Structure formats: structure tokens, C-alpha cells
Amino acid sequence: MQRKKRLSKAISDFVDLFEYFPNYPDNIDFDQIEFAKELEKCVKDHFDYTIEKYGTVPKVWVSSRPEIIFD
């Protein structure tokens, strides 16, 4: 049960910071503690390592009003 809580918190913290969900490892039987540690490192470093490692596609912000120029 401890591993599920840790993974759940790590995912929640990741989503709160990056505002998108990370991709999971390809292996359905992956080590949840190791994955939680990776997500915790992403949050700590403010850098998404899952983009390269798991192919996570970050959310891209697009203005709904393209005629507005942000300076």
C-alpha cells in the first residue's frame, strides 16, 4: 500500500507543477517505487526527465486570440 501512496503523491506533485500527466514505463509490471523516485526528481529539479525517457508530450499553451501580441 505504501508504494501506491508514494506513486500517487509523486504523480499529483508532477501534475501540479507541469500541468500534464507523465507517460508511464512501457513495462506493465514496472517498479512503482523507482518510477515515483523519478517523478520526485522531476519535481525537485523542475525539469521533466520523462519527456526523453518515456516519450511524455508536454502540454503546449496556445493563445486563443492570435491577434494579441505578448511583449
Secondary structure, DSSP 8 states (H G I E B T S, - for coil): -HHHHHHHHHHHHHHHHHSS-----SSTT--HHHHHHHHHHHHHHT--THHHHH---------S-TT----
